[in-house]
Amino acid sequence: MNFAVFDRRRLLGLFLDNLVWAILVVILVIFSVAIPGFYQVSIFTNIIYHATFVGILAVGLSFCIISGHLDLSIESVMALAAMLVAWLAGQSTAASGLHYSGEVTLLVALAVGALIGLANGGLVLGLGINSFIATLATYIAVRGLALALTQGRSIFNLPDIFGWVANSDVFGLPIVVIVLLTVYLLFQFVLGRTRFGRHLYLIGGNVTAAFRAGIAVNRTLYLVFVLSGTLAGFAGWLIAARTNGATPNIGTGMLFEVFAAVVIGGVSLSGGVGRLTGVFAGVLLLSAIGTAINIMGIGPYYLQVIRGGLVLLAVLLDSLRRLLRPYYD
């Protein structure tokens, strides 16, 4: 074996797999030069807070794409869960005799997300509908449910029990940061160290071969859709706690940012390839860009243009990785 060629291939693979981290470092250096006072604790806190909700959604979407499917409904599931949490909390009054604690509303948000994920799995696996079409339909329908729940009205001023989760620190570290890191460490372990994770890669890489190898393909994919919905419900609960309420249009447009973060982070649209470490870097990258744009006062119209460009960049990077993968695998 030519070890020089082997090393070059390994270096190429290492570079492409970690390209997003290099981009993140370059972007932060550029922002530190272009924006006076960019390196402030408050700015990085904002980056982390924004990354939390996008990041949690990105974990569920990563599992779906690695398995060879899509879940476009996650943004709407998050909005519905947030609205439901805010609505239930609004019913907790002494006069009504009702009391919905933070734990109860969390369970409700998780259950709603899991049920919608199960419904998505039924549409895709039970009825044979393409996952893009099926979850696009639920994206529209679930957003409508979020609007119908309160007739389009916003709900704010949740009980204090919700605020401490999203606004408190532990030894100077915001709880949401701990939550985000825990989610990524847990599910990276699931992907890399469990039979479920190995089956996921095999299904995304070649579903026919996975079936012939005796893997319960449909059961695994049902779990993936349920997991994606559950994480979206959890993100909805967190964002309601963080913003002290919810609006029917909460999270609008977040899906595209999540999609870009996942693909920029190295999850291949062809399925079977990806790691959450790269996705985490992609989430931080997009959050940093969004924060910098707000600091510079760039109008929201241009922000949409930039987001569109980032989605295009994500697809191009995915194409580049797939083109070069035979040279370093």
C-alpha positions as CSV (number, residue, x, y, z in Angstrom):
1,M,0.0,0.0,0.0
2,N,1.2,3.5,-0.8
3,F,1.0,5.1,2.6
4,A,1.6,8.6,1.2
5,V,-1.6,8.3,-0.9
6,F,-3.4,6.8,2.0
7,D,-2.5,9.7,4.3
8,R,-3.5,12.2,1.6
9,R,-6.9,10.5,1.4
10,R,-7.3,10.5,5.1
11,L,-6.4,14.2,5.3
12,L,-8.8,15.0,2.5
13,G,-11.6,13.1,4.3
14,L,-10.7,14.8,7.6
15,F,-10.8,18.2,6.0
16,L,-14.1,17.7,4.3
17,D,-15.7,16.2,7.3
18,N,-14.6,19.1,9.5
19,L,-14.8,21.9,7.0
20,V,-17.7,23.6,8.8
21,W,-15.5,24.1,11.9
22,A,-12.9,25.8,9.8
23,I,-15.6,28.0,8.3
24,L,-16.9,28.8,11.8
25,V,-13.5,29.9,12.9
26,V,-12.9,32.1,9.8
27,I,-16.3,33.7,10.2
28,L,-15.8,34.6,13.9
29,V,-12.4,36.1,13.0
30,I,-14.0,38.2,10.3
31,F,-16.8,39.4,12.6
32,S,-14.3,40.3,15.3
33,V,-12.5,42.6,12.8
34,A,-15.6,44.0,11.2
35,I,-17.7,44.5,14.3
36,P,-16.3,46.5,17.2
37,G,-16.9,44.8,20.5
38,F,-18.1,41.6,18.9
39,Y,-16.4,39.4,21.5
40,Q,-18.8,40.2,24.4
41,V,-20.4,37.8,26.8
42,S,-23.9,39.1,25.9
43,I,-23.4,38.6,22.2
44,F,-22.2,35.0,22.6
45,T,-25.1,34.4,25.0
46,N,-27.5,35.5,22.3
47,I,-25.7,33.2,19.8
48,I,-26.1,30.2,22.1
49,Y,-29.8,31.0,23.0
50,H,-30.7,31.2,19.3
51,A,-28.6,28.1,18.6
52,T,-30.6,26.1,21.2
53,F,-33.9,26.0,19.4
54,V,-32.4,25.5,15.9
55,G,-30.0,23.0,17.3
56,I,-32.6,20.8,18.9
57,L,-34.7,20.8,15.7
58,A,-31.5,20.0,13.7
59,V,-30.9,16.8,15.7
60,G,-34.3,15.4,14.7
61,L,-33.9,16.4,11.1
62,S,-30.4,14.9,11.0
63,F,-31.7,11.5,12.1
64,C,-34.4,11.8,9.3
65,I,-31.9,12.7,6.6
66,I,-29.4,10.1,7.6
67,S,-32.2,7.5,7.4
68,G,-33.0,8.7,3.8
69,H,-36.1,10.8,4.6
70,L,-37.1,14.3,5.4
71,D,-39.3,15.9,8.1
72,L,-40.4,19.4,7.0
73,S,-43.1,19.6,9.8
74,I,-40.7,20.2,12.7
75,E,-41.0,24.0,12.5
76,S,-44.8,23.8,12.8
77,V,-44.7,21.1,15.5
78,M,-42.5,23.4,17.5
79,A,-45.0,26.3,17.0
80,L,-48.0,24.2,18.0
81,A,-46.2,22.8,21.1
82,A,-45.2,26.4,22.1
83,M,-48.8,27.7,21.6
84,L,-50.3,24.7,23.5
85,V,-47.9,25.2,26.4
86,A,-48.7,28.9,26.5
87,W,-52.4,28.2,26.3
88,L,-52.4,25.6,29.0
89,A,-50.3,27.9,31.3
90,G,-52.9,30.6,30.7
91,Q,-55.6,28.3,32.1
92,S,-53.7,27.9,35.3
93,T,-55.6,30.4,37.5
94,A,-56.9,30.2,41.0
95,A,-60.3,31.1,39.8
96,S,-60.5,28.2,37.4
97,G,-59.0,25.8,39.9
98,L,-56.7,24.5,37.2
99,H,-52.9,24.1,37.5
100,Y,-50.6,23.1,34.7
101,S,-47.1,22.8,36.0
102,G,-44.0,23.1,33.9
103,E,-43.6,19.3,34.1
104,V,-47.2,18.7,32.9
105,T,-46.9,21.1,30.0
106,L,-43.5,19.5,29.1
107,L,-45.1,16.1,28.9
108,V,-48.0,17.5,26.8
109,A,-45.5,19.1,24.4
110,L,-43.5,15.9,24.1
111,A,-46.6,13.8,23.6
112,V,-48.0,16.1,20.9
113,G,-44.7,16.1,19.0
114,A,-44.5,12.3,19.3
115,L,-48.1,11.8,18.0
116,I,-47.4,14.1,15.0
117,G,-44.2,12.2,14.3
118,L,-46.1,8.9,14.5
119,A,-48.6,10.4,12.0
120,N,-45.8,11.3,9.7
121,G,-44.4,7.8,9.9
122,G,-47.9,6.4,9.1
123,L,-48.2,8.6,6.0
124,V,-44.7,7.7,4.7
125,L,-44.4,4.1,5.7
126,G,-48.0,3.0,6.0
127,L,-49.4,4.8,2.9
128,G,-46.2,5.0,0.9
129,I,-46.3,8.8,0.5
130,N,-43.0,10.5,-0.2
131,S,-41.6,12.0,3.0
132,F,-41.2,15.4,1.4
133,I,-44.8,15.6,0.4
134,A,-46.2,13.9,3.5
135,T,-44.3,16.2,6.0
136,L,-45.0,19.3,3.8
137,A,-48.7,18.5,4.2
138,T,-48.3,18.2,8.0
139,Y,-46.2,21.3,8.1
140,I,-49.1,23.3,6.6
141,A,-51.8,21.6,8.7
142,V,-50.0,21.8,12.0
143,R,-49.2,25.5,11.5
144,G,-53.0,25.9,10.9
145,L,-53.7,24.1,14.2
146,A,-51.3,26.5,16.0
147,L,-53.3,29.4,14.6
148,A,-56.7,27.9,15.4
149,L,-55.8,27.0,19.0
150,T,-56.0,30.7,20.1
151,Q,-57.7,32.1,17.0
152,G,-54.5,33.8,16.0
153,R,-53.9,35.5,19.3
154,S,-50.6,35.7,21.1
155,I,-50.2,34.5,24.7
156,F,-47.6,36.0,27.1
157,N,-46.9,36.3,30.8
158,L,-46.5,32.6,31.7
159,P,-46.1,31.6,35.4
160,D,-42.6,32.0,36.9
161,I,-42.2,28.2,36.9
162,F,-41.4,28.3,33.2
163,G,-39.0,31.2,33.2
164,W,-36.3,29.7,35.4
165,V,-35.7,26.9,32.9
166,A,-34.7,29.2,30.0
167,N,-33.3,32.1,32.0
168,S,-31.3,30.6,34.8
169,D,-27.7,29.8,35.2
170,V,-25.8,26.9,36.9
171,F,-22.3,28.0,37.9
172,G,-22.5,30.8,35.4
173,L,-23.5,28.5,32.6
174,P,-27.1,29.1,31.2
175,I,-29.3,26.1,31.6
176,V,-30.2,26.2,27.9
177,V,-26.6,25.7,27.0
178,I,-26.4,22.6,29.3
179,V,-29.6,21.3,27.7
180,L,-28.2,21.8,24.2
181,L,-24.9,20.1,24.9
182,T,-26.7,17.3,26.7
183,V,-29.0,16.7,23.7
184,Y,-26.0,16.6,21.3
185,L,-23.9,14.4,23.4
186,L,-26.7,12.0,24.1
187,F,-27.8,11.6,20.4
188,Q,-24.3,11.5,19.1
189,F,-23.8,8.5,21.4
190,V,-27.0,7.0,20.0
191,L,-25.8,7.5,16.5
192,G,-22.3,6.2,17.0
193,R,-22.5,3.7,19.8
194,T,-25.9,1.9,19.6
195,R,-27.4,-0.7,17.3
196,F,-30.2,1.8,16.5
197,G,-27.7,4.3,15.2
198,R,-25.8,1.6,13.1
199,H,-29.1,0.5,11.6
200,L,-30.0,4.1,10.8
201,Y,-26.8,4.5,8.7
202,L,-27.4,1.2,7.0
203,I,-31.0,2.1,6.1
204,G,-30.0,5.5,4.7
205,G,-27.1,4.0,2.7
206,N,-29.0,1.1,1.2
207,V,-32.5,0.3,2.5
208,T,-32.7,-2.9,0.4
209,A,-29.5,-4.3,1.8
210,A,-30.6,-3.3,5.3
211,F,-33.9,-5.2,4.9
212,R,-32.0,-8.3,3.6
213,A,-29.7,-8.1,6.6
214,G,-32.7,-8.6,8.9
215,I,-33.0,-5.0,10.1
216,A,-36.6,-4.0,11.1
217,V,-36.6,-1.1,8.6
218,N,-40.1,0.2,9.2
219,R,-39.9,0.0,13.0
220,T,-36.6,1.9,12.9
221,L,-38.0,4.6,10.6
222,Y,-41.2,5.0,12.7
223,L,-38.9,5.6,15.7
224,V,-37.0,8.2,13.7
225,F,-40.1,10.2,12.8
226,V,-41.4,9.9,16.4
227,L,-38.0,11.1,17.7
228,S,-38.0,14.1,15.3
229,G,-41.5,15.1,16.4
230,T,-40.7,14.7,20.1
231,L,-37.6,16.9,19.8
232,A,-39.6,19.5,18.0
233,G,-42.2,19.4,20.8
234,F,-39.4,19.8,23.3
235,A,-38.0,22.8,21.4
236,G,-41.5,24.3,21.4
237,W,-41.7,24.0,25.2
238,L,-38.3,25.6,25.6
239,I,-39.0,28.5,23.3
240,A,-42.3,29.2,25.1
241,A,-40.4,29.3,28.4
242,R,-37.6,31.4,27.0
243,T,-39.9,34.1,25.4
244,N,-42.5,33.9,28.3
245,G,-45.2,33.0,25.8
246,A,-45.9,32.3,22.2
247,T,-47.2,33.8,19.0
248,P,-48.9,31.8,16.2
249,N,-46.1,32.7,13.8
250,I,-43.3,31.7,16.2
251,G,-40.3,30.1,14.5
252,T,-41.5,31.0,11.0
253,G,-38.7,30.4,8.5
254,M,-36.6,28.4,11.1
255,L,-36.9,25.3,9.0
256,F,-34.6,26.6,6.3
257,E,-32.0,27.6,8.9
258,V,-32.2,24.1,10.4
259,F,-31.9,22.5,7.0
260,A,-28.9,24.6,6.1
261,A,-27.2,23.8,9.4
262,V,-27.7,20.1,9.0
263,V,-26.4,19.9,5.4
264,I,-23.5,22.4,6.0
265,G,-22.7,20.2,9.1
266,G,-22.0,17.2,6.8
267,V,-25.2,15.3,6.8
268,S,-25.6,14.0,3.2
269,L,-28.9,14.5,1.4
270,S,-28.4,11.1,-0.2
271,G,-28.6,9.5,3.3
272,G,-26.4,7.2,5.3
273,V,-23.7,9.9,6.1
274,G,-23.4,12.5,8.9
275,R,-22.3,13.2,12.4
276,L,-23.9,15.5,15.0
277,T,-20.6,17.1,15.8
278,G,-20.6,18.7,12.4
279,V,-24.3,19.7,12.7
280,F,-23.5,21.4,16.0
281,A,-20.8,23.5,14.3
282,G,-23.3,24.3,11.5
283,V,-25.9,25.5,14.0
284,L,-23.3,27.7,15.8
285,L,-22.2,29.1,12.4
286,L,-25.7,30.1,11.3
287,S,-26.5,31.5,14.7
288,A,-23.3,33.6,14.7
289,I,-24.1,34.9,11.2
290,G,-27.7,35.8,12.2
291,T,-26.5,37.6,15.3
292,A,-23.9,39.6,13.4
293,I,-26.5,40.6,10.8
294,N,-28.7,41.9,13.6
295,I,-25.8,43.8,15.2
296,M,-24.9,45.4,11.8
297,G,-28.5,46.5,11.4
298,I,-29.0,44.8,8.0
299,G,-32.7,44.8,7.0
300,P,-34.8,41.6,7.4
301,Y,-35.3,41.4,3.6
302,Y,-31.6,41.0,3.1
303,L,-31.6,38.4,5.9
304,Q,-33.9,36.3,3.8
305,V,-31.6,36.6,0.8
306,I,-28.6,35.5,3.0
307,R,-30.6,32.5,4.3
308,G,-31.4,31.5,0.8
309,G,-27.8,31.7,-0.1
310,L,-26.8,29.6,2.9
311,V,-29.3,26.9,1.9
312,L,-27.8,26.9,-1.6
313,L,-24.3,26.8,-0.1
314,A,-25.3,23.8,2.0
315,V,-26.5,21.9,-1.1
316,L,-23.3,22.7,-3.0
317,L,-21.2,21.5,-0.1
318,D,-23.1,18.3,0.0
319,S,-22.6,17.8,-3.7
320,L,-18.9,18.5,-3.3
321,R,-18.5,15.9,-0.5
322,R,-20.4,13.3,-2.5
323,L,-18.2,14.0,-5.6
324,L,-15.0,13.6,-3.6
325,R,-16.0,10.9,-1.2
326,P,-14.8,8.0,-3.5
327,Y,-11.3,9.5,-3.3
328,Y,-11.0,9.2,0.4
329,D,-13.4,6.5,1.6
